[in-house]
Amino acid sequence: MDKVLIDTDVLMDFFFDRKPFAKYSTELINLCAEKQIQGFTTPVIISSVYYLLRKTAKHNIIVEKIKQLLTIIEIVKMDKNAVMNALNSEFKDFEDALQNFSAIENGQIKIILTRNLKDFKKSELAILTPETYLKGKASASA
């Protein structure tokens, strides 16, 4: 079973139903719910999602939506080592560096799913858009 880190933009596509990307993010969340893949996120991503959703909805509604999401996906640990690796990395975007090194430290995650490919160029993990990942998964099972 693939273990994937789901980035902020993918979750926002899901929550805001951003076309045409919502189709792929919804399919990913469904695969996690069906336990065909194991999805992960980070505390930073959850914080960003909360912050962005808070601009359009009330606190209690957002909290419930995030709680529902967390019945489907897991949160990776983010510790001092991940932060130090991010600070010492060649990543241009610190937040993306945090996601990357938290995923690496997890030891099981091999793929980061994001539409922001350029900021993950320095990653040793596979970096795929949800669309590319799902197409690869479909052709592998065909």
N, C-alpha and C positions, 0 to 999 in steps of 0.2 A: 504494500500500500504506500502510495506517495505521501510524503509529509512535506507540506508547503507552508511558507509564510505568506500571508495575504496582506498586502500593503494598503495604506490609507486610501489611495485613489480608487482601488478596487472596491473597498467597503463603501466609499462614498457613492460610487456608481450604483451600488446595490440600494443603499438607503434613499438616494435622491432620484432613482430610476432614470439616470442619465443615459440617453440614447446616443449611439447604438450600443454602448458598453454594458448597460444594465443586463442585457441578455446573458452575457458571459459571466458576469459577477454572480447573477442569480443561479446560473448553472453550477458554478463553483460551490456556492453555499449549499445548494441541494446535494451535491456530491459529498460534502462534509456531513450533512444531516443523514444521508444514506450510508455513511461510513465506508464510502468507496475511496475517499482520500481523507487524510487527517490534516485539518487546517489549524494554523497557529497565527497569532498576532502578538504584538508587544504592548506593554503598558503605555508607551508613547503613542502608539497608533490609536488605542482606545481613547486616550486623552484628546487627541486631535479630532477623532470622530465625534466625541461628545461636544467639543468646542464648536465644530462646524454645524452640527445638528441643532445646537442650542440657539443658533441665529434664527431658526425657523420654527422651533417647537418648545414646549414647556419642559422643565427639568424632569418631572415625574414620567412623562411620556418617553423621553430619551433614555432615562434609566431603565425603563421596562424593555425598550428595544435592544439596548446593549445587553441586558440580562438574558434576553431570548437568544441573541447571537452567541453569548458565552455558554449556552447549553449545547451549541453545535461545534464551536471551535475552542481551542485552548490558548492560554497566554504563556509565552516563554518567559523565563526569568531574565531579568536585565540587572546585571551586577556591576561592581566597580571594574572588573576585568573587561567587560564589554564596553564600558564607557572609555576606559583607557585605550583600548584597541581602536575605538572610533576616533578618539582625539589624536592618536598617533598615526592614523591611516592617511592615505592619499585621496580619500573621498572628498569631493568638493562640498557635499551637503551633509552636515553633521547628523541630522535626523536619520537620513538614509544609512549612514555609517552605523548608527546605533541599531537599526533594524538588522543590518547585515551581520554584525558581530554577535548580536543576541541569537540570531538563527544559527550561526556557526557554532557558538558555544553549546547550543542545545544538542548538537551532535547527531541528530536524526534528520533534521531538515536539510534537503538538498536543492530545493527550488524556492525562489522568491517570485511571487506573482505580482506584477506591477505593470502599469502603462508607462512608467517613468524609467525606461531602460537606460537612458544616458547617464543617470546619476549612480547607477550600479555597475558601471564599466569595470571598476577595480575589484569587484567581488569574485571570489573563488567558487561561488555557488552558481547554479544555472539560474539565469534571469529571463523570465518569459512573460509575455502578456497573457492575460487569461485566455484570449482568443487562440493564440498560438498553442498554449498548453492543451486546451480542450480539443483542438484539431488533431494534435499529436496523440492524445489519449483515444480519440475516436478511431484514428487509423490503426493504432496498436491493437484495439479490440476487434477490428474488422477482419 
